[in-house]
Amino acid sequence: MNTENQFLDAKSFRYSLDWRFFLPISETSKILYIGEGGSEVQAFFARLNVNRFSVLDGDNLDKIRSSPDLPSTFDVIAIPYDIPSHGEYAALKKRLSPGGSLLIGFSNRYLSIRKNAISLLKLRFLLARAGFSKVKYYGIFPDQYAPEYIFPLNLHAVAFALRHRYQYRMKSWLLQGLLFSPFLFLLLYCAPAYYAIATSDNP
């Protein structure tokens, strides 16, 4: 497959996504990746000399509680392509070192037919209930597997992404209507998908 076709194929492109560069890592970081394609992701981090890397298949997420094959804690846990179960956030938090980060990619319940899609508001509630007090959210467009834009959830960032993408694809009067502040505020909750980065400050 040539390079051009790889970038047209979302499944081939997914393992070079920008979510990896959101991770606060160093060469000594312990990382747990949960999901499919773990060997490809592990190879990416190995090229950066990050070798303390564990993989857990998403279908076995319940093993996060007591799996003897996993280290006790991690500096980063990454689940970039839809967490299989939204009931494991407290268990994931216990697996983080103090100051460790949990990265989650999730589809918007209102715009996706994926089984594990969830709304931004519902995830906010679940992470708070699990004890995460520090969480940053980012919108993803057009989807998690081949995003063109990853932006902080504020009106300025959403306006920039819309203007950048549609300035030559849409009538200027229509684009200006989209950039009207009340509509932009609505769009914050209508992104196709999101990233959440939650930080653990507890031992």
N, C-alpha and C positions, 0 to 999 in steps of 0.2 A: 504494500500500500504506500503510495507516495505521500509526501508531507501535506499537500493540498487536500487530498482525500481524508487524511487523518483529522484535519481541522474541521472538515465538514461532517465528520462522524462524531456525534456527541459522546458515544461510549468510548471511542479511542481517545477523545480529547479530555475526558474527565480526570485523568491522572496527572494533568499538568495545570490544575486549577489554582486560582489565587488563594483559596482557603488556607493553603499550607503556609503562606507568608503572613498570616494573621497570628501564627503561633509564636508565643514568646519562648523560643528555644535557644539552647546552646549545645555544644558538642557533648556536654555531660547530661543533658536532659533525658529523663525517662518518659517515653511516649507510649500510650496505648491507643491503637487505631481500631475502631469498631466498624465493621462493614465489609463489603466485597472489595476485591482488588487489593487486598492487603500486601501481597508480595510486591506489586508494582510501586505502591506508596512507600514501602520499606526500602526498596532499591533507591528511590529518590532521596530519602533522608540519609541512606548510607553514603551516597555521593557527596553529602555535606559533612561526612564523618560523624553523623548522629546515629549511633549503633545500638543504643539501649532502647530497643523498639519491640513492642509486643503487639500481636494481632489477635482479635477476638471476632469471630463471625457474628454478624448481627443477630442471627437466629438463636444464638446461644448467650444472649445478653443476660439472662438470669444467672449465668455463671460468674458475673461480676461480683456477686456477694461472697463466694467462697471458693473460687477456683484455685487449686494448689499450684497450677501451672503459671500463675501470674504473680509478679511482684506485689508486695502489700500496698504500695502507693506509687503514684505517677506525678510527674510535673505537668504533663498535658494529657488529656483524654480527648480524642478527636472523633466525632461521629458526623461527618460532613454530608451524608446522603440519607437523611430521614431516619431518626431513631426508631427501632422496631417497637419499643414499648415506652410509653410516657409515664410509667409508674416506677422507674428506676433511678430518678434523679438523686434521691437521698443516698442510695447505695453508691452511685457514681461519685458523689461528693466525699464519701468516706474513703474512696480510693485515691483522692487527690492529696498531694503534699500540701502543707500550709503555703498559701500563695499560688498554688497550682491552678491551671485553667482548664475549663471544659468548653470545647467548641462543638456546637450543634448546628447542623443544617437542617431546615425543615420546610416542607411545602405548606403554603397557605391553604387552610381548610376551605376557604370560600372560593378558591380558584383552582382547586386540584381534586382529582378523583382518587388520589393515592390513599390507601387504607389508613396510613399513619399520619396524614396531614392534620395540622392543628392550627388554631388561630394564634396570632401574636399575643393577644390578651390572655388566652388560656395558658400559654407557655409562661408568660410573666408570672401568673399565679402559681403554677407548679414549681417553678424555680425558687420563688420566694418561700413557698411552703417547705421546700427541701433545705432551706437555710442559706441560699445564695443571696447575699445582700448587694454584691457588685456584679451587674450584668450590662453588657453593651450589645446593642442590636444593630444589624445591618440588613438593608434590603438587597435582594438579588434579582437581576433582570437579564435575560428572560427566564432562565431556569437554573437549577443547581448544577447541572452537568456541563453546561457550556455558557457560563454567564458572560455577558458583555459589560455589565456594570455591577459593582458591589459598592454600596453607598451607605453612609451613616443615616440614621433615621431622623433627619431634620429637613425643614422646608427648603433650605438653600441647596442641599445636596440633591434632593429630588428634582428641583427645578433645573439644576445643572445637567443631570442625567437626561431629563426629557428634552431640554434644549439641544444637547449634544447629539442625541439620537435622531431627533425628528426635524431639525432645522431645514433639511433638504428633502424631507419625505412628506411634509405636511404643509398645508396652507398656513401662512404666517398668522392670519387672524384666528385660526383654529388652535395653533400652538399657544398663542397668547391667552386664549381661553383656558387651556390646560394649566397655564402657569398662574392662574388666579388663585390666591392663597387658600380660600376654603376648599377648592378642589384639590390642591396639593396636599392639604391636611388629610383629606380622605384617601389619597393615594398612598400615604404612609402605611395604611392598613390594607392596601390592595396590591402589594408587591406579590409576584408569583411565589416567591420563597424568601427565606431569611436565614441569616446566621445569628446565633447568640453566643457570646463569649462570657462565661460566668467564672468568677474567681473565688477560690476558697481561702478565707482568712482564718479558719479554725484548724487546730491541730487534729 
